[in-house]
Amino acid sequence: MKLPLRRPGNRPARPATRSADKGRSLLRLRSAAGQVFVLQVVLVLLLVAAAVAAQVVQAQRDATSRAREKSVAVAQAFAHAPGVAEAMRGPHPARELQPRTEAARKDAGVDFIVLMSRKGIRYTQPNPSLIGKKFVGTIEPSLRGRTTVERVTGPRTGGDTNVVQAVVPVRDSDGTIVGLSSAGLAVRNVAGMTDQQLPIILGAGGVALVAVIGGTALVSRRLLRQTHGLGPAEMTRMYEHHDAVLHAVREGVLILDADGRLVLANDEARRLLDLPPCTERRHVGELDLAEGIARLLVSGEPVTDEVLLSGDRLLAVNIRPTSRHGGALGSVVTLRDTTELSAVSGRAQVARERLKLLYESGVRIGTTLDVARTARELAQVAVPGFADLAAVDLLDEVVRGQEPAPQAQRRVRRVAVGERPEGLPLYEVGEAIVFRPGSPQARALDAERAVLEADLHHAEEWLRHDPERARRTLEFGVHSLITVPLRARGVILGIAHFWRSGDSPAFDEDDVSFSEELATRAAVAIDNARRYTREHAMAVTLQRSLLPRGLPKQAALEAAWRYVPAEAGVGGDWFDVIPLSGTRVALVVGDVVGHGLHAAATMGRLRTAVHNFSTLDLPPDELLAHLDELVARIDDEESDADPSGRQYEGVAGATCLYAVYDPVTGSCTLARAGHHCPAVVYPDGTVSYADVPASPPLGLGGHPFETTELHLPEGAQLVLYTDGLVESRDRDIDTGLEILRSVLEETAGAGPDETARAVAGSVMPAHPCDDVALLVARIRRLAPDQVAKWQVDPDPAAVAPVRAECAARLREWGLEEIGHTTELILSELITNAIRYGKEPIQVRLLHDEDSLICEVSDGSGTSPHLRRASTTDEGGRGLFLVAQFAQRWGTRYIPGGKVIWTEQQLRGGGSARLAEQLPADTLLDQFDDGGW
């Protein structure tokens, strides 16, 4: 029997939603957000202006200091130049000294060099018309043997340029002062570089200003959204209005504390319960309420639409705890007068059945965070208790977990259909639908309220939407329709359809109210599922963006990988293949404790840290020690309380396995921190787990990490994995390891990709509760003819023979094109090792199909650093040239010394230049056999 509702007067009102004004500006100073925005922008402007002013002032000071130093240096250099004193004592000092001073002035880059007599009469001057005239400046201290430095106005620039000039005495061989030497430099010439840097400084300040203003705008926008653009007075008025509305609504509201005492009762609650005026802070048992209501209120248990008798009134009671919503311990009670239901025979029972159905909807709808399943649950709850047929259509954006966007013509997709007779012409699940304007569905979406078609035989717009389908639907006896928009948090998610057929009574206005209540509850569950779908997709996208999208090209091994995120939420598993110097390669697998965005973001930080530490060519145990300190520091930072007192969830540790493989020697050095040992598949098909010393997970601190070294033959495979591969809820780790061993034995001899596919299909759980990362690497070895090495005596004369032998080996390898460049690089590195290093000194060349690697090792731990040599330096340019000719270069420390290595690309390397592009004689002059 159907349960029609017949209470149009008690239709529950939908809560009104207030949409934010899109035109509200952050610069509206009446709002708190606008005031914060303007204040922060002004502060940033002041800071940027102060920084630029300080930079300019400091640059001017530096320019004056450099002008002073250069003027003194030039004046002293010319004063002590050979022949200057003799020329001053000669008969024609101006004729002899003027050409020399002008040439020196141009070479030194100063504005003038003036030689003068003891009385200040000029012998030389850039302006010949001033020769023979008295020098403008202070010369008395210099006549007493001191150096005089002062700032004067430059005569060559019209008197508007500050010049720093220095005056020094010119002494004869017996120390007698025979004249004076002066040099000057305009400050603005020195400050020219500062003027060039000023646009960069201003540009950087502008970029910083824009970035900070953008960040400030985002923060202010969030504050604007949270306060709805209201000022203090407006918020006070809003709360006053809320208080007024609370006492004006036709629904009783009671607020009780944890002890069952009445905190607040609005006017309607006092009327329904006949409460006396002074009831606040009194216990519920003292209020002379009906026994059933008093017992229900004292229990504090959540109640939904419990119908109780109070005097001559029939009240629907709802109780909800306030602590779940951020309030104090207690409960809020709403009372609705349903006395009119008892006026007609059987109406109370109908209301009870409907309330029971609503209660069931709260239990049965939203059991999972799956959008489609939640829609099916709505259709299953509605049939047969409310309707004979039900279907749910959702917007495409909702199905994908995205935020619905306003559309002029909404396109929906059928997601769920309840039980229906065979052959009933309803849209099938997955079918896209665009409803005709004016149809009941379109009107419901546009008006955002339910639309009733009590008799479909007379629903003209419904008949016009799809005439053939409508005709066949009526032939099946379907005669009444309610279409209800699914609306949650002010957003339309889709639409629900309820039909009645056969002998069931037609829908009426009471049924419309019930359908809206049912749809509202289902819409909240669907929106929760949509938001979860979106957040899960965001987390998966973040994690995949942090994982490697491909493996780098290298000659040491062939690798394949598989990664599967957990079904319940992404985790922090990661893997990496990192090329190192000397054709070596690092293999990394790790797992961050926890799930969600926090674990994924932490994984990205650790992966980046491993890359950075790997560039230092650290041994595995030292790298894990640095990573351990980093994880501990992250834990400490994220465990600290923020200003609101809330604590962030710490990382609580991570595991990692780090291995370095050398294809020259075939050795593989491994260390692990709380991670599973890797599997090794040998060419003969045997499988074993490497015995890597166990160490605690990262983040605990204070524990050393140990390494082990394996010697792997050509064709062996290393299998690295995370615990999600071998552990699950229905099997322990030992069982998972045995299954993995069996699969690897069966696939022995297969390629890495085939092995990874087999392991993923056989060992990986069907529904992983944790992330799974798998890395399979097949070992390669460099052939003996691809490696050449020589011992070098610590004698500069040994450079030439070694260089010649290296050139011969390059000709054997067919690398004559880069032979000249390689000789220059080796000359620099070997000479550097002989001059600054210690014995033993060794040279090694490694050649694969893509690159040539030159290595020079010695027993010293001192590492060279690239620097720019100044004009007067006799050395310091060798590494600069090496960096120009090599694709990459660096230093690797080994037991008992270091290795300086360079890498040259053989196939289109873009960064290195051939030595032939520069004059060969010029370069060889700098790289003679005796060193730099």
Solvent accessible surface area in square Angstrom, and as a share of the most:
residue,aa,sasa,rsa
1,M,211,0.94
2,K,36,0.15
3,L,29,0.14
4,P,19,0.12
5,L,25,0.12
6,R,128,0.47
7,R,43,0.16
8,P,85,0.54
9,G,70,0.68
10,N,39,0.20
11,R,82,0.30
12,P,58,0.37
13,A,96,0.74
14,R,95,0.35
15,P,107,0.67
16,A,106,0.82
17,T,74,0.43
18,R,142,0.52
19,S,103,0.67
20,A,60,0.46
21,D,80,0.41
22,K,197,0.83
23,G,61,0.58
24,R,36,0.13
25,S,50,0.32
26,L,34,0.17
27,L,109,0.54
28,R,81,0.30
29,L,104,0.52
30,R,110,0.40
31,S,0,0.00
32,A,31,0.24
33,A,0,0.00
34,G,0,0.00
35,Q,95,0.42
36,V,52,0.30
37,F,22,0.09
38,V,49,0.28
39,L,109,0.54
40,Q,67,0.30
41,V,24,0.14
42,V,68,0.39
43,L,91,0.45
44,V,21,0.12
45,L,84,0.42
46,L,112,0.56
47,L,125,0.62
48,V,33,0.19
49,A,60,0.47
50,A,62,0.48
51,A,63,0.49
52,V,23,0.13
53,A,56,0.44
54,A,63,0.49
55,Q,76,0.34
56,V,46,0.26
57,V,77,0.44
58,Q,90,0.40
59,A,10,0.08
60,Q,77,0.34
61,R,160,0.59
62,D,52,0.27
63,A,0,0.00
64,T,36,0.21
65,S,53,0.34
66,R,105,0.38
67,A,0,0.00
68,R,127,0.46
69,E,108,0.49
70,K,82,0.35
71,S,0,0.00
72,V,31,0.18
73,A,58,0.45
74,V,20,0.12
75,A,0,0.00
76,Q,68,0.30
77,A,69,0.53
78,F,17,0.07
79,A,8,0.06
80,H,143,0.64
81,A,25,0.20
82,P,118,0.74
83,G,31,0.30
84,V,0,0.00
85,A,10,0.08
86,E,94,0.42
87,A,7,0.05
88,M,13,0.06
89,R,127,0.46
90,G,24,0.23
91,P,115,0.72
92,H,87,0.39
93,P,22,0.14
94,A,32,0.25
95,R,168,0.61
96,E,87,0.39
97,L,0,0.00
98,Q,31,0.14
99,P,84,0.53
100,R,94,0.34
101,T,1,0.00
102,E,34,0.15
103,A,57,0.44
104,A,29,0.23
105,R,35,0.13
106,K,142,0.60
107,D,127,0.66
108,A,32,0.25
109,G,44,0.42
110,V,8,0.05
111,D,29,0.15
112,F,13,0.06
113,I,1,0.01
114,V,2,0.01
115,L,0,0.00
116,M,0,0.00
117,S,20,0.13
118,R,111,0.41
119,K,158,0.67
120,G,1,0.01
121,I,66,0.34
122,R,17,0.06
123,Y,38,0.14
124,T,0,0.00
125,Q,6,0.03
126,P,22,0.14
127,N,66,0.34
128,P,92,0.58
129,S,74,0.48
130,L,39,0.20
131,I,50,0.26
132,G,45,0.43
133,K,112,0.47
134,K,124,0.52
135,F,14,0.06
136,V,109,0.63
137,G,35,0.33
138,T,53,0.31
139,I,14,0.07
140,E,97,0.43
141,P,24,0.15
142,S,0,0.00
143,L,44,0.22
144,R,161,0.59
145,G,25,0.24
146,R,148,0.54
147,T,58,0.34
148,T,17,0.10
149,V,35,0.20
150,E,42,0.19
151,R,125,0.46
152,V,36,0.21
153,T,73,0.43
154,G,3,0.03
155,P,85,0.53
156,R,125,0.46
157,T,47,0.28
158,G,76,0.73
159,G,41,0.39
160,D,115,0.60
161,T,7,0.04
162,N,82,0.42
163,V,6,0.04
164,V,2,0.01
165,Q,4,0.02
166,A,0,0.00
167,V,1,0.00
168,V,3,0.02
169,P,15,0.10
170,V,0,0.00
171,R,113,0.41
172,D,26,0.14
173,S,116,0.75
174,D,110,0.57
175,G,34,0.33
176,T,74,0.43
177,I,17,0.09
178,V,28,0.16
179,G,0,0.00
180,L,0,0.00
181,S,0,0.00
182,S,0,0.00
183,A,0,0.00
184,G,0,0.00
185,L,7,0.03
186,A,4,0.03
187,V,12,0.07
188,R,144,0.53
189,N,82,0.42
190,V,25,0.15
191,A,4,0.03
192,G,24,0.23
193,M,126,0.56
194,T,12,0.07
195,D,80,0.42
196,Q,134,0.60
197,Q,78,0.34
198,L,53,0.27
199,P,84,0.53
200,I,122,0.62
201,I,38,0.19
202,L,91,0.46
203,G,37,0.35
204,A,62,0.48
205,G,12,0.12
206,G,30,0.29
207,V,107,0.61
208,A,46,0.36
209,L,31,0.16
210,V,107,0.62
211,A,66,0.51
212,V,65,0.38
213,I,50,0.25
214,G,33,0.32
215,G,33,0.32
216,T,10,0.06
217,A,25,0.20
218,L,121,0.60
219,V,92,0.53
220,S,0,0.00
221,R,147,0.54
222,R,145,0.53
223,L,52,0.26
224,L,18,0.09
225,R,141,0.51
226,Q,110,0.49
227,T,23,0.14
228,H,76,0.34
229,G,0,0.00
230,L,23,0.11
231,G,5,0.05
232,P,95,0.60
233,A,71,0.55
234,E,40,0.18
235,M,57,0.25
236,T,77,0.45
237,R,113,0.41
238,M,60,0.27
239,Y,143,0.54
240,E,102,0.46
241,H,104,0.46
242,H,102,0.46
243,D,78,0.40
244,A,62,0.48
245,V,85,0.49
246,L,48,0.24
247,H,57,0.26
248,A,77,0.60
249,V,57,0.32
250,R,218,0.80
251,E,60,0.27
252,G,0,0.00
253,V,19,0.11
254,L,4,0.02
255,I,55,0.28
256,L,5,0.03
257,D,32,0.17
258,A,70,0.54
259,D,101,0.53
260,G,10,0.09
261,R,93,0.34
262,L,1,0.00
263,V,61,0.35
264,L,44,0.22
265,A,3,0.02
266,N,0,0.00
267,D,82,0.42
268,E,21,0.10
269,A,0,0.00
270,R,52,0.19
271,R,115,0.42
272,L,1,0.00
273,L,13,0.06
274,D,107,0.56
275,L,18,0.09
276,P,54,0.34
277,P,114,0.72
278,C,108,0.64
279,T,0,0.00
280,E,74,0.33
281,R,138,0.50
282,R,85,0.31
283,H,56,0.25
284,V,1,0.01
285,G,57,0.55
286,E,98,0.44
287,L,11,0.06
288,D,139,0.72
289,L,26,0.13
290,A,33,0.26
291,E,137,0.62
292,G,24,0.23
293,I,1,0.01
294,A,21,0.16
295,R,151,0.55
296,L,34,0.17
297,L,5,0.03
298,V,80,0.46
299,S,60,0.39
300,G,33,0.32
301,E,108,0.48
302,P,64,0.40
303,V,18,0.10
304,T,30,0.18
305,D,12,0.06
306,E,68,0.30
307,V,19,0.11
308,L,38,0.19
309,L,115,0.57
310,S,12,0.08
311,G,68,0.65
312,D,114,0.59
313,R,51,0.19
314,L,27,0.14
315,L,0,0.00
316,A,1,0.01
317,V,0,0.00
318,N,26,0.13
319,I,1,0.01
320,R,91,0.33
321,P,22,0.14
322,T,32,0.19
323,S,48,0.31
324,R,175,0.64
325,H,151,0.67
326,G,76,0.73
327,G,40,0.39
328,A,86,0.67
329,L,129,0.64
330,G,19,0.18
331,S,8,0.05
332,V,42,0.24
333,V,0,0.00
334,T,35,0.20
335,L,0,0.00
336,R,75,0.27
337,D,48,0.25
338,T,5,0.03
339,T,43,0.25
340,E,126,0.57
341,L,7,0.04
342,S,68,0.44
343,A,86,0.67
344,V,85,0.49
345,S,115,0.74
346,G,44,0.42
347,R,28,0.10
348,A,43,0.33
349,Q,99,0.44
350,V,30,0.17
351,A,11,0.09
352,R,122,0.45
353,E,54,0.24
354,R,6,0.02
355,L,25,0.12
356,K,113,0.48
357,L,17,0.08
358,L,12,0.06
359,Y,123,0.47
360,E,52,0.23
361,S,1,0.01
362,G,49,0.48
363,V,86,0.50
364,R,101,0.37
365,I,12,0.06
366,G,33,0.32
367,T,80,0.47
368,T,43,0.25
369,L,90,0.45
370,D,67,0.34
371,V,9,0.05
372,A,37,0.28
373,R,113,0.41
374,T,0,0.00
375,A,0,0.00
376,R,104,0.38
377,E,16,0.07
378,L,0,0.00
379,A,1,0.01
380,Q,100,0.45
381,V,3,0.02
382,A,0,0.00
383,V,25,0.14
384,P,97,0.61
385,G,26,0.25
386,F,0,0.00
387,A,0,0.00
388,D,31,0.16
389,L,6,0.03
390,A,2,0.01
391,A,0,0.00
392,V,2,0.01
393,D,0,0.00
394,L,0,0.00
395,L,2,0.01
396,D,18,0.09
397,E,28,0.13
398,V,0,0.00
399,V,60,0.35
400,R,133,0.49
401,G,1,0.01
402,Q,86,0.38
403,E,84,0.38
404,P,16,0.10
405,A,53,0.41
406,P,124,0.78
407,Q,59,0.26
408,A,115,0.89
409,Q,106,0.47
410,R,49,0.18
411,R,113,0.41
412,V,0,0.00
413,R,65,0.24
414,R,6,0.02
415,V,13,0.07
416,A,1,0.01
417,V,34,0.19
418,G,10,0.09
419,E,149,0.67
420,R,80,0.29
421,P,73,0.46
422,E,172,0.77
423,G,45,0.43
424,L,7,0.03
425,P,10,0.06
426,L,15,0.07
427,Y,31,0.12
428,E,94,0.42
429,V,94,0.54
430,G,40,0.38
431,E,66,0.30
432,A,38,0.29
433,I,5,0.02
434,V,66,0.38
435,F,11,0.05
436,R,107,0.39
437,P,99,0.62
438,G,27,0.26
439,S,0,0.00
440,P,0,0.00
441,Q,9,0.04
442,A,11,0.09
443,R,87,0.32
444,A,0,0.00
445,L,7,0.03
446,D,107,0.55
447,A,59,0.46
448,E,56,0.25
449,R,97,0.35
450,A,3,0.02
451,V,15,0.09
452,L,48,0.24
453,E,27,0.12
454,A,45,0.35
455,D,58,0.30
456,L,0,0.00
457,H,100,0.45
458,H,146,0.65
459,A,6,0.04
460,E,109,0.49
461,E,58,0.26
462,W,24,0.08
463,L,53,0.26
464,R,112,0.41
465,H,41,0.18
466,D,39,0.20
467,P,88,0.55
468,E,93,0.42
469,R,64,0.23
470,A,4,0.03
471,R,118,0.43
472,R,100,0.37
473,T,6,0.03
474,L,35,0.17
475,E,117,0.52
476,F,88,0.37
477,G,30,0.28
478,V,3,0.02
479,H,33,0.15
480,S,0,0.00
481,L,0,0.00
482,I,0,0.00
483,T,0,0.00
484,V,3,0.02
485,P,11,0.07
486,L,0,0.00
487,R,55,0.20
488,A,4,0.03
489,R,136,0.50
490,G,35,0.34
491,V,41,0.23
492,I,11,0.05
493,L,0,0.00
494,G,0,0.00
495,I,0,0.00
496,A,0,0.00
497,H,1,0.00
498,F,2,0.01
499,W,13,0.05
500,R,0,0.00
501,S,25,0.16
502,G,53,0.51
503,D,154,0.80
504,S,16,0.10
505,P,53,0.33
506,A,45,0.35
507,F,5,0.02
508,D,39,0.20
509,E,89,0.40
510,D,2,0.01
511,D,0,0.00
512,V,4,0.02
513,S,7,0.05
514,F,7,0.03
515,S,0,0.00
516,E,9,0.04
517,E,47,0.21
518,L,0,0.00
519,A,1,0.01
520,T,56,0.33
521,R,65,0.24
522,A,0,0.00
523,A,0,0.00
524,V,63,0.36
525,A,16,0.13
526,I,0,0.00
527,D,2,0.01
528,N,59,0.30
529,A,0,0.00
530,R,4,0.02
531,R,85,0.31
532,Y,73,0.28
533,T,44,0.25
534,R,71,0.26
535,E,89,0.40
536,H,48,0.22
537,A,50,0.38
538,M,103,0.46
539,A,6,0.05
540,V,27,0.15
541,T,90,0.52
542,L,60,0.30
543,Q,0,0.00
544,R,107,0.39
545,S,52,0.34
546,L,48,0.24
547,L,10,0.05
548,P,15,0.09
549,R,203,0.74
550,G,44,0.42
551,L,50,0.25
552,P,49,0.31
553,K,154,0.65
554,Q,37,0.16
555,A,30,0.23
556,A,0,0.00
557,L,2,0.01
558,E,62,0.28
559,A,23,0.18
560,A,9,0.07
561,W,75,0.26
562,R,63,0.23
563,Y,15,0.06
564,V,51,0.29
565,P,25,0.16
566,A,2,0.01
567,E,99,0.44
568,A,78,0.61
569,G,11,0.11
570,V,1,0.00
571,G,1,0.01
572,G,0,0.00
573,D,0,0.00
574,W,0,0.00
575,F,0,0.00
576,D,3,0.02
577,V,3,0.02
578,I,11,0.06
579,P,53,0.33
580,L,15,0.07
581,S,5,0.03
582,G,1,0.01
583,T,16,0.09
584,R,35,0.13
585,V,0,0.00
586,A,0,0.00
587,L,0,0.00
588,V,0,0.00
589,V,0,0.00
590,G,0,0.00
591,D,16,0.08
592,V,3,0.02
593,V,82,0.47
594,G,31,0.30
595,H,94,0.42
596,G,24,0.23
597,L,82,0.41
598,H,65,0.29
599,A,1,0.01
600,A,0,0.00
601,A,46,0.35
602,T,4,0.02
603,M,0,0.00
604,G,10,0.10
605,R,107,0.39
606,L,0,0.00
607,R,45,0.17
608,T,79,0.46
609,A,10,0.08
610,V,0,0.00
611,H,62,0.28
612,N,86,0.44
613,F,43,0.18
614,S,2,0.01
615,T,108,0.63
616,L,108,0.54
617,D,21,0.11
618,L,33,0.16
619,P,62,0.39
620,P,6,0.04
621,D,43,0.22
622,E,83,0.37
623,L,0,0.00
624,L,0,0.00
625,A,40,0.31
626,H,77,0.34
627,L,0,0.00
628,D,9,0.05
629,E,106,0.48
630,L,27,0.14
631,V,1,0.00
632,A,28,0.22
633,R,126,0.46
634,I,2,0.01
635,D,24,0.12
636,D,92,0.48
637,E,96,0.43
638,E,32,0.14
639,S,50,0.32
640,D,89,0.46
641,A,60,0.46
642,D,32,0.16
643,P,148,0.93
644,S,93,0.60
645,G,53,0.51
646,R,137,0.50
647,Q,124,0.55
648,Y,109,0.41
649,E,126,0.57
650,G,20,0.19
651,V,3,0.01
652,A,80,0.62
653,G,4,0.04
654,A,0,0.00
655,T,26,0.15
656,C,0,0.00
657,L,1,0.00
658,Y,1,0.00
659,A,0,0.00
660,V,15,0.09
661,Y,1,0.00
662,D,24,0.12
663,P,0,0.00
664,V,28,0.16
665,T,72,0.42
666,G,0,0.00
667,S,15,0.10
668,C,0,0.00
669,T,36,0.21
670,L,0,0.00
671,A,0,0.00
672,R,37,0.14
673,A,0,0.00
674,G,33,0.32
675,H,8,0.03
676,H,41,0.18
677,C,25,0.15
678,P,1,0.01
679,A,0,0.00
680,V,2,0.01
681,V,6,0.03
682,Y,67,0.25
683,P,77,0.49
684,D,113,0.58
685,G,19,0.19
686,T,74,0.43
687,V,10,0.06
688,S,47,0.30
689,Y,50,0.19
690,A,8,0.06
691,D,125,0.65
692,V,1,0.01
693,P,39,0.25
694,A,79,0.61
695,S,12,0.08
696,P,37,0.24
697,P,52,0.33
698,L,0,0.00
699,G,15,0.15
700,L,113,0.56
701,G,27,0.26
702,G,85,0.82
703,H,94,0.42
704,P,111,0.69
705,F,18,0.07
706,E,100,0.45
707,T,54,0.31
708,T,31,0.18
709,E,96,0.43
710,L,36,0.18
711,H,134,0.60
712,L,3,0.02
713,P,54,0.34
714,E,98,0.44
715,G,29,0.28
716,A,0,0.00
717,Q,7,0.03
718,L,0,0.00
719,V,0,0.00
720,L,0,0.00
721,Y,4,0.01
722,T,0,0.00
723,D,41,0.21
724,G,3,0.03
725,L,0,0.00
726,V,0,0.00
727,E,71,0.32
728,S,26,0.17
729,R,213,0.78
730,D,131,0.68
731,R,52,0.19
732,D,85,0.44
733,I,54,0.27
734,D,96,0.50
735,T,63,0.36
736,G,0,0.00
737,L,38,0.19
738,E,98,0.44
739,I,59,0.30
740,L,0,0.00
741,R,69,0.25
742,S,53,0.34
743,V,12,0.07
744,L,1,0.00
745,E,82,0.37
746,E,143,0.64
747,T,25,0.15
748,A,36,0.28
749,G,74,0.71
750,A,19,0.14
751,G,22,0.22
752,P,3,0.02
753,D,66,0.34
754,E,93,0.42
755,T,1,0.01
756,A,0,0.00
757,R,132,0.48
758,A,29,0.23
759,V,0,0.00
760,A,23,0.18
761,G,68,0.65
762,S,67,0.43
763,V,0,0.00
764,M,28,0.12
765,P,22,0.14
766,A,94,0.72
767,H,138,0.62
768,P,9,0.06
769,C,45,0.27
770,D,34,0.18
771,D,0,0.00
772,V,0,0.00
773,A,0,0.00
774,L,0,0.00
775,L,0,0.00
776,V,0,0.00
777,A,0,0.00
778,R,74,0.27
779,I,2,0.01
780,R,99,0.36
781,R,95,0.35
782,L,19,0.09
783,A,42,0.33
784,P,124,0.78
785,D,100,0.52
786,Q,44,0.20
787,V,28,0.16
788,A,6,0.05
789,K,126,0.53
790,W,43,0.15
791,Q,122,0.54
792,V,9,0.05
793,D,93,0.48
794,P,68,0.43
795,D,68,0.35
796,P,55,0.35
797,A,70,0.54
798,A,17,0.14
799,V,0,0.00
800,A,34,0.27
801,P,72,0.46
802,V,11,0.06
803,R,39,0.14
804,A,62,0.48
805,E,81,0.37
806,C,1,0.00
807,A,11,0.09
808,A,38,0.29
809,R,68,0.25
810,L,1,0.01
811,R,136,0.50
812,E,129,0.58
813,W,42,0.15
814,G,51,0.49
815,L,22,0.11
816,E,99,0.44
817,E,129,0.58
818,I,16,0.08
819,G,9,0.08
820,H,48,0.21
821,T,1,0.00
822,T,0,0.00
823,E,50,0.22
824,L,2,0.01
825,I,0,0.00
826,L,0,0.00
827,S,1,0.01
828,E,0,0.00
829,L,3,0.02
830,I,0,0.00
831,T,7,0.04
832,N,16,0.08
833,A,7,0.05
834,I,27,0.14
835,R,107,0.39
836,Y,128,0.49
837,G,19,0.18
838,K,134,0.57
839,E,116,0.52
840,P,96,0.60
841,I,3,0.01
842,Q,50,0.22
843,V,0,0.00
844,R,39,0.14
845,L,0,0.00
846,L,1,0.00
847,H,31,0.14
848,D,14,0.07
849,E,110,0.49
850,D,31,0.16
851,S,9,0.06
852,L,0,0.00
853,I,6,0.03
854,C,0,0.00
855,E,7,0.03
856,V,1,0.01
857,S,18,0.12
858,D,7,0.04
859,G,21,0.20
860,S,7,0.04
861,G,53,0.51
862,T,96,0.56
863,S,23,0.15
864,P,24,0.15
865,H,145,0.65
866,L,83,0.41
867,R,131,0.48
868,R,193,0.70
869,A,22,0.17
870,S,60,0.39
871,T,132,0.76
872,T,123,0.72
873,D,47,0.25
874,E,174,0.78
875,G,24,0.23
876,G,14,0.14
877,R,86,0.31
878,G,5,0.05
879,L,12,0.06
880,F,70,0.29
881,L,21,0.10
882,V,2,0.01
883,A,28,0.22
884,Q,55,0.24
885,F,4,0.02
886,A,3,0.03
887,Q,46,0.21
888,R,108,0.39
889,W,62,0.22
890,G,15,0.15
891,T,31,0.18
892,R,20,0.07
893,Y,118,0.45
894,I,66,0.33
895,P,138,0.87
896,G,70,0.67
897,G,9,0.09
898,K,11,0.05
899,V,7,0.04
900,I,8,0.04
901,W,21,0.07
902,T,0,0.00
903,E,19,0.09
904,Q,6,0.02
905,Q,58,0.26
906,L,46,0.23
907,R,163,0.60
908,G,79,0.76
909,G,28,0.27
910,G,74,0.72
911,S,73,0.47
912,A,29,0.22
913,R,93,0.34
914,L,56,0.28
915,A,0,0.00
916,E,94,0.42
917,Q,116,0.51
918,L,55,0.27
919,P,89,0.56
920,A,37,0.29
921,D,108,0.56
922,T,73,0.42
923,L,5,0.03
924,L,73,0.36
925,D,113,0.59
926,Q,67,0.30
927,F,8,0.03
928,D,78,0.40
929,D,51,0.26
930,G,47,0.45
931,G,1,0.01
932,W,80,0.28
